[in-house]
Amino acid sequence: MIQEAGNARARPGHGGQTGAVLPRPDEIAAAFGLGQPLGAPRPLANGDGPSATSVLATDRGRWVVKTGRLLGDWQCRHAHHAHRLEQAALAAGVPLPRPVEPPEPAVGAWHRFADGPEIVRVTPWAEGHDLRTADAADTSLPDAARWTGDVLGRIALLGLDAGTDLDDNSPVHPMTDWHAWVAEAETGGHAVARPARALLPVIDEATALILHALEERPRTVLVHGDTSRANILRTPAGYLLLDWDSVTAEVPWWETVSVAFRFATPFNGPMAEGDPRVVRPVIKGYLARGAPGGPAEVSAFAGLLRSQLASLAWCLWLSLGHRGAGPAQRAFGLRFVASAAEHLPRVLASLERWTALLR
């Protein structure tokens, strides 16, 4: 039973980060007061990507343990904002696993071990299954989509402001950067060079759309940032929204549209589908909560494209060996970029037609 999910939009240093060193199980258990470990942690699957999450069994129960590595002060700021939103969502009754309070030194919901870069967060294990294996014919999927829209609306109505701290979470990179990265891939003979080069016209088009939408300076609030079928757990008591480590500042309507069109796919990767059986329930659930809507036009997809380009840039860096990426991370980055080269052109070509599903 897998309850921790892949994160194509991974925040460096959290889920999907590179180079983390897992402290010993007894150190983790002692720090968080989890009891006596009953064996080694069991890694949780993360799709086809590297995983930094495991299950630790102790004499007091089972726990989801997530490891990371701090790479800079910006990650500390991000972790504190993620903790703010997670705690506010809990207080508002949003169904999610309550993190175990970290001992000092703490960075948001994370404990920092021995003043080093290694960080760990813990949540109680919840029995259930995520929605990655569900398909469009699954009659429960529209119900899950409605629930998801409602939760997105509840989070949006919290209205938490991030100030300028998270402005760089999903930056809109200039095309000069993209050309430089592709040139680096080609000069180095990297396998990612061909799909990355093929993506440049699509990236240019998507960047122009995003920048045009941002000219209106729409208000952003803190959002979950990685809501997908992979991060929704179906339990006997209902659904839970997992993995709050990708919190970001986004226009809530854009975030909802992004989730709705990715809900027909297992992960928040480069794929998106205009399946009315899931798109419409997400949108209706969100608006029924009274959350702020937006125009039913192509600009509504700016959040989807910005998220995809941010993930694409990160995975391109990984494939080139940046950010301390090892072989597994480099292979994952290459797969993501290759998948984007296959799917992102189709997504761009579909946006005008997909606006009908927003009305």
Secondary structure, 3 states (H helix, E strand, C coil): CCCCCCCCCCCCCCCCCCCCCCCCHHHHHHHHCCCCECCCCEECCCCCCCCCEEEEEECCEEEEEEEEECCCHHHHHHHHHHHHHHHHHHHCCCCCCCCCCCCCCEECCEEEHHHCCEEEEEEECCCCEECCCCCCCCCCHHHHHHHHHHHHHHHHHHCCCCCCCCCCCCCCCCHHHHHHHHHHHHHCCCCCHHHHHHHHHHHHHHHHHHHHHHCCCCCCEEECCCCCHHHEEEECCEEEECCCCCCEEECHHHHHHHHHHHCCCCCCCCCCCCCHHHHHHHHHHHHHCCCCCCCCCHHHHHHHHHHHHHHHHHHHHHHCCCCCCCHHHHHHHHHHHHHHHHHHHHHHHHHHHHHHHHC
